[in-house]
Amino acid sequence: MKRILNIAAAILLAAAVLVSCEPGPAGLFALLEEEEPLDKGTAAFNANTAAFVTRVNGAPDYYYAAVGATLLRRDVAGTTWETVSVPGAPAGSIISSGVSFGTDLYISYAPAADTIFHFDGTTWDATYDNLSTGDPVQSLLMASNGQMFAVTQASTGTSSSDYSTEYSIFYDTAGTFASSGAAVTDVASGRPNSVATDGSDYWIVAGNKVFTGVENSLAEDAIPADISATKPAFGAFYDGVRVLISGTGYLFNASAAYAKSGTFGSAERRLSSVIVVPKNGGGNATLVGVKSWASDEYTGYYEYDAALNAGLFSSVVPSTAYDMVSDNSNYVTTLDDLSIEGFYFDSVGQVLFARTVKGGLWSNTYSGGVWSGWDRE
């Protein structure tokens, strides 16, 4: 009889524990979540790297993203991603890049030559570009003012001894592309992959080079030795006052002769992107993504108070004073152990996306002065 009572008491105690626990990393439910597989979310994104994610305004508004040759979208008010058919898409190519401005979406395919598709919300235009270089488009870059750039890649040679690559930057004007005068030849990590503008000049980051100037006359900027073929830069962002460049181990203020920040963890840490977003409780936070590179295993992202950007730049270092990742995230595993390819912030919907390297697409929503926590798309 005593044994039966002990068993009953144990059952009641277990039930009480279950009822009293709150969801979250500290509770029992979180421990149970750790037993769940990490491939929650949209199958197309899981274990893959999204080439891009962007918002296109329309009726309704959609987020678009791409993995391989697959273009996907979801209603900004929804949760389900659907596959989108692109009429005339070249066989044997993947979507190399995608950008948007207002109601217009642009995507490129590679290795098909000169292939840029434009979607205005109703019709796909497969003859949008007039590059005619015979080379694949590896990047489309959209500045915040709506100026688009296309980056083509020309390669020669067949072996490591004679292989050569050149990236050329073209700027768009009403559907016509013309040379910006900028080209990157035979450089490590040299593909132009990020653009920022202060409203008059542009900064385009290309690994061991940064190009600046007006759209039809870009020239190499004078950069410090801390940006090189072995210490490439990856991202550019204009915070309303200055242009920030994410490099290897450091951030740089391109508006102040490339003043250097404090070290972000290690002088060898690859900082993939930089972006300014709202922070918990008000004000702004600067987020700096970390990308695994070669043999290193650095992952996750750093954050610090964006107000530091306006002060002595060498004092800029990651902050532990606040944490943008909510304890109420739906998933125990956040971005700490994932390599960040890049961030995208929808300032209208207040949704931040993180493209991870083979770890899926993640989002975080800002509402009521706080972030919701990272969720897998």
C-alpha positions as CSV (number, residue, x, y, z in Angstrom):
1,M,0.0,0.0,0.0
2,K,2.9,2.4,0.9
3,R,4.5,1.6,-2.5
4,I,1.3,2.5,-4.3
5,L,1.1,5.8,-2.4
6,N,4.7,6.7,-3.2
7,I,4.1,6.1,-6.9
8,A,0.9,8.2,-6.8
9,A,2.8,11.0,-5.1
10,A,5.6,10.9,-7.6
11,I,3.0,11.1,-10.4
12,L,1.4,14.1,-8.8
13,L,4.7,15.8,-8.3
14,A,5.7,15.3,-11.9
15,A,2.4,16.8,-13.0
16,A,2.9,19.8,-10.8
17,V,6.4,20.3,-12.3
18,L,4.9,20.2,-15.8
19,V,2.2,22.7,-14.9
20,S,4.5,25.1,-13.2
21,C,7.2,25.3,-15.8
22,E,7.3,28.2,-18.2
23,P,8.4,27.8,-21.8
24,G,11.9,29.0,-22.4
25,P,15.5,27.9,-22.2
26,A,15.4,27.5,-18.4
27,G,12.3,25.4,-18.3
28,L,11.5,21.7,-18.9
29,F,9.8,22.5,-22.2
30,A,13.0,23.9,-23.5
31,L,14.8,20.7,-22.5
32,L,12.2,18.8,-24.5
33,E,12.8,21.1,-27.4
34,E,16.4,20.1,-27.5
35,E,15.3,16.7,-28.4
36,E,13.5,18.0,-31.5
37,P,15.4,17.8,-34.8
38,L,17.1,21.1,-36.0
39,D,15.5,20.9,-39.4
40,K,12.3,22.7,-38.4
41,G,11.0,25.2,-40.8
42,T,10.8,25.3,-44.6
43,A,12.4,22.2,-46.2
44,A,14.0,24.3,-49.0
45,F,15.9,26.4,-46.5
46,N,17.0,23.6,-44.1
47,A,20.7,22.8,-44.3
48,N,21.0,25.3,-47.2
49,T,22.2,28.9,-47.6
50,A,19.6,31.3,-49.0
51,A,21.1,33.4,-51.8
52,F,19.1,36.4,-50.7
53,V,16.0,37.5,-48.9
54,T,14.1,40.8,-49.6
55,R,10.7,42.5,-49.3
56,V,8.7,43.4,-52.4
57,N,5.7,45.7,-51.9
58,G,2.5,44.9,-53.7
59,A,-1.0,43.5,-53.0
60,P,-0.1,41.7,-50.8
61,D,3.4,42.4,-49.9
62,Y,5.8,39.4,-50.0
63,Y,9.2,38.4,-48.8
64,Y,11.2,36.6,-51.5
65,A,14.2,34.3,-51.1
66,A,16.1,31.8,-53.2
67,V,17.9,28.5,-52.7
68,G,19.7,27.0,-55.7
69,A,17.4,27.4,-58.7
70,T,14.3,27.7,-56.5
71,L,12.6,31.1,-55.9
72,L,10.3,31.2,-52.9
73,R,8.0,33.8,-51.4
74,R,5.7,34.3,-48.4
75,D,3.1,36.9,-47.5
76,V,4.7,39.3,-45.0
77,A,1.7,38.6,-42.8
78,G,1.9,34.8,-43.2
79,T,4.2,32.0,-42.3
80,T,4.2,29.7,-45.3
81,W,6.7,29.9,-48.1
82,E,5.7,28.8,-51.6
83,T,7.6,28.1,-54.8
84,V,7.4,30.7,-57.5
85,S,7.8,29.8,-61.2
86,V,10.1,32.1,-63.3
87,P,9.1,31.9,-66.9
88,G,12.1,31.4,-69.2
89,A,14.5,30.6,-66.3
90,P,17.7,29.2,-67.8
91,A,18.2,25.4,-67.4
92,G,21.2,24.3,-65.5
93,S,21.7,27.6,-63.7
94,I,21.0,28.7,-60.1
95,I,19.8,32.1,-58.8
96,S,23.0,33.9,-57.9
97,S,21.5,37.0,-56.4
98,G,18.3,39.0,-55.8
99,V,17.4,42.5,-54.8
100,S,14.3,44.7,-54.7
101,F,13.2,48.3,-54.5
102,G,9.5,49.2,-53.9
103,T,7.4,47.0,-56.1
104,D,10.2,45.7,-58.2
105,L,12.2,42.4,-57.8
106,Y,15.3,41.6,-59.7
107,I,17.1,38.2,-59.8
108,S,20.1,36.9,-61.6
109,Y,21.1,33.5,-62.8
110,A,24.6,31.9,-63.2
111,P,26.4,30.5,-65.0
112,A,24.0,31.5,-67.7
113,A,25.4,34.7,-69.4
114,D,23.9,38.1,-68.7
115,T,20.8,36.8,-67.2
116,I,18.7,39.2,-65.1
117,F,14.9,38.8,-64.6
118,H,12.7,41.6,-63.5
119,F,9.3,41.2,-61.8
120,D,7.0,44.2,-61.3
121,G,4.4,42.3,-59.3
122,T,2.5,41.1,-62.4
123,T,4.8,40.4,-65.2
124,W,8.3,38.8,-65.5
125,D,10.6,40.6,-67.9
126,A,13.4,38.3,-69.1
127,T,15.0,40.9,-71.3
128,Y,15.5,43.5,-68.6
129,D,19.2,43.8,-68.9
130,N,21.4,44.8,-71.9
131,L,24.8,43.7,-70.5
132,S,25.7,41.4,-73.4
133,T,29.1,40.7,-71.9
134,G,28.8,37.0,-72.4
135,D,29.6,36.6,-68.7
136,P,27.4,35.4,-65.7
137,V,26.0,37.9,-63.3
138,Q,27.2,36.9,-59.8
139,S,25.8,39.8,-57.8
140,L,23.1,42.3,-57.9
141,L,23.5,45.1,-55.5
142,M,20.8,47.6,-54.5
143,A,21.7,50.8,-52.8
144,S,19.2,52.4,-50.4
145,N,18.3,55.1,-52.9
146,G,17.2,52.5,-55.6
147,Q,20.4,52.5,-57.6
148,M,21.2,49.0,-58.8
149,F,24.6,47.6,-59.8
150,A,25.3,44.3,-61.6
151,V,28.6,42.4,-61.0
152,T,29.7,40.0,-63.8
153,Q,32.5,37.4,-63.6
154,A,34.9,36.6,-66.5
155,S,37.2,33.6,-66.0
156,T,40.0,32.2,-68.1
157,G,42.3,29.2,-67.7
158,T,41.6,25.7,-66.6
159,S,44.2,25.0,-63.8
160,S,45.5,26.7,-60.7
161,S,48.5,27.9,-62.6
162,D,46.7,29.8,-65.3
163,Y,43.2,30.4,-63.9
164,S,42.2,34.1,-63.7
165,T,39.0,35.8,-62.6
166,E,37.8,39.4,-63.2
167,Y,34.7,41.0,-61.7
168,S,33.3,44.0,-63.4
169,I,30.7,46.4,-61.9
170,F,27.9,47.9,-64.1
171,Y,25.3,50.5,-63.0
172,D,21.7,50.5,-64.1
173,T,19.8,53.5,-65.5
174,A,16.2,52.8,-66.6
175,G,17.0,49.2,-67.6
176,T,20.3,50.0,-69.4
177,F,23.6,48.9,-67.8
178,A,26.8,50.8,-68.4
179,S,30.3,50.3,-66.9
180,S,31.0,52.0,-63.6
181,G,34.7,51.9,-64.4
182,A,35.4,49.4,-61.6
183,A,36.9,46.0,-62.0
184,V,38.6,43.5,-59.6
185,T,41.1,41.1,-61.1
186,D,42.8,38.0,-59.5
187,V,42.0,38.8,-55.9
188,A,41.1,36.5,-53.0
189,S,37.5,37.0,-51.9
190,G,37.2,39.8,-54.4
191,R,33.6,39.5,-55.6
192,P,31.8,42.8,-55.0
193,N,29.1,41.9,-52.7
194,S,27.8,44.9,-50.7
195,V,27.0,48.5,-51.4
196,A,26.2,51.6,-49.2
197,T,25.5,55.2,-50.2
198,D,25.3,58.4,-48.3
199,G,23.0,59.9,-50.9
200,S,25.7,61.2,-53.2
201,D,28.6,58.7,-53.3
202,Y,28.7,54.9,-53.2
203,W,30.9,52.4,-51.5
204,I,31.2,48.9,-52.9
205,V,33.1,46.3,-51.0
206,A,35.0,43.7,-52.9
207,G,37.2,41.6,-50.6
208,N,40.6,43.3,-50.5
209,K,39.3,46.5,-52.3
210,V,36.7,49.1,-51.7
211,F,35.4,51.2,-54.6
212,T,33.9,54.6,-54.1
213,G,32.5,57.5,-56.1
214,V,29.4,58.2,-58.2
215,E,27.7,55.4,-60.0
216,N,29.4,56.0,-63.4
217,S,32.9,56.6,-62.0
218,L,33.9,54.3,-59.2
219,A,37.5,54.2,-58.2
220,E,39.6,52.3,-55.6
221,D,39.5,53.9,-52.3
222,A,42.6,54.3,-50.1
223,I,42.2,51.6,-47.6
224,P,44.3,50.5,-44.6
225,A,46.6,47.4,-44.6
226,D,44.0,45.8,-42.3
227,I,42.0,45.1,-45.5
228,S,43.8,42.8,-47.8
229,A,43.6,39.6,-49.7
230,T,44.2,37.7,-46.5
231,K,42.1,40.0,-44.4
232,P,39.1,40.7,-46.7
233,A,36.1,43.0,-46.1
234,F,32.6,41.8,-46.7
235,G,29.9,44.3,-45.8
236,A,29.0,48.0,-46.0
237,F,26.2,50.0,-44.3
238,Y,25.3,53.7,-44.0
239,D,23.9,54.4,-40.6
240,G,22.7,57.9,-41.5
241,V,26.0,59.6,-40.6
242,R,28.9,57.3,-41.6
243,V,29.7,54.3,-43.8
244,L,30.6,51.2,-41.8
245,I,32.7,48.5,-43.4
246,S,32.9,45.0,-41.9
247,G,36.4,43.5,-42.3
248,T,38.5,40.8,-40.7
249,G,38.6,41.3,-36.9
250,Y,37.5,44.9,-37.1
251,L,34.9,47.4,-38.3
252,F,36.0,50.5,-40.2
253,N,34.5,54.0,-40.5
254,A,34.9,54.7,-44.2
255,S,33.6,58.3,-43.6
256,A,36.6,59.0,-41.3
257,A,39.6,57.7,-43.2
258,Y,38.8,54.1,-42.2
259,A,39.2,54.6,-38.5
260,K,39.4,51.2,-36.9
261,S,37.3,49.8,-34.2
262,G,38.4,47.6,-31.3
263,T,39.0,44.0,-32.0
264,F,35.9,41.8,-32.4
265,G,37.1,38.6,-30.6
266,S,40.1,37.9,-32.8
267,A,42.0,39.7,-35.5
268,E,41.3,36.7,-37.7
269,R,37.5,36.7,-37.3
270,R,35.6,37.3,-40.6
271,L,32.9,39.9,-40.1
272,S,30.4,39.1,-42.8
273,S,28.0,42.0,-42.5
274,V,27.1,45.0,-40.5
275,I,23.6,46.6,-39.9
276,V,21.9,49.0,-37.5
277,V,18.5,47.9,-36.1
278,P,16.3,48.9,-33.1
279,K,17.4,47.4,-29.8
280,N,15.4,46.1,-26.9
281,G,14.0,48.9,-24.8
282,G,14.6,51.6,-27.5
283,G,17.5,53.1,-29.3
284,N,19.6,51.3,-31.9
285,A,22.0,48.4,-31.9
286,T,24.7,47.7,-34.4
287,L,24.9,44.0,-35.4
288,V,28.0,42.4,-36.8
289,G,27.7,39.0,-38.4
290,V,30.5,36.4,-38.1
291,K,31.2,34.0,-41.0
292,S,33.2,30.8,-40.7
293,W,36.2,30.9,-43.1
294,A,38.7,28.2,-44.1
295,S,39.7,26.4,-40.9
296,D,38.3,28.7,-38.3
297,E,35.0,28.0,-36.5
298,Y,33.8,31.4,-35.5
299,T,30.0,31.8,-35.6
300,G,27.1,33.9,-34.4
301,Y,27.1,37.7,-34.3
302,Y,28.2,40.6,-32.1
303,E,26.1,43.6,-31.1
304,Y,26.9,47.0,-29.5
305,D,25.1,50.2,-28.8
306,A,24.9,52.1,-32.2
307,A,25.5,55.4,-30.3
308,L,29.1,54.4,-30.1
309,N,29.5,54.8,-33.9
310,A,29.4,58.6,-33.4
311,G,32.2,58.7,-30.8
312,L,35.8,57.5,-30.8
313,F,35.5,54.6,-33.2
314,S,38.4,52.7,-31.5
315,S,36.1,52.3,-28.5
316,V,33.6,50.3,-30.5
317,V,33.5,46.7,-29.1
318,P,30.8,44.1,-28.7
319,S,28.4,44.7,-25.8
320,T,27.1,42.3,-23.3
321,A,24.9,45.0,-21.6
322,Y,21.8,43.8,-23.6
323,D,20.9,40.8,-25.6
324,M,18.7,41.0,-28.7
325,V,17.9,37.3,-28.6
326,S,14.8,36.8,-26.4
327,D,14.7,34.0,-23.9
328,N,11.2,33.2,-25.3
329,S,12.6,32.1,-28.7
330,N,10.7,29.2,-30.1
331,Y,13.9,27.3,-30.6
332,V,16.6,26.6,-28.1
333,T,19.3,26.7,-30.8
334,T,19.6,30.3,-32.0
335,L,22.4,31.8,-34.1
336,D,25.3,31.3,-31.6
337,D,26.6,28.3,-33.4
338,L,25.7,29.3,-37.0
339,S,27.9,31.0,-39.6
340,I,26.1,34.3,-40.7
341,E,26.2,34.9,-44.4
342,G,24.3,38.2,-44.1
343,F,21.5,40.2,-42.5
344,Y,18.4,41.8,-44.1
345,F,16.2,44.2,-42.2
346,D,12.6,45.1,-43.3
347,S,12.2,48.5,-41.7
348,V,8.5,48.6,-42.6
349,G,7.5,45.2,-41.0
350,Q,10.3,45.5,-38.4
351,V,11.6,42.0,-39.3
352,L,15.2,41.1,-39.3
353,F,16.4,38.1,-41.4
354,A,19.7,36.2,-41.0
355,R,21.0,34.1,-43.9
356,T,23.1,31.3,-42.4
357,V,25.7,29.1,-44.1
358,K,23.9,25.8,-44.5
359,G,21.8,26.5,-41.4
360,G,18.6,27.8,-43.0
361,L,16.9,31.2,-42.9
362,W,16.0,32.8,-39.6
363,S,13.9,35.8,-38.6
364,N,13.3,38.0,-35.6
365,T,10.5,40.5,-35.2
366,Y,10.7,43.8,-33.3
367,S,7.4,44.9,-31.7
368,G,6.5,46.9,-28.7
369,G,10.1,47.8,-28.1
370,V,11.4,44.2,-27.8
371,W,12.6,41.5,-30.2
372,S,10.6,38.2,-30.4
373,G,13.6,35.9,-30.6
374,W,15.0,34.0,-33.5
375,D,12.8,31.6,-35.4
376,R,13.6,29.3,-38.3
377,E,11.7,30.2,-41.4
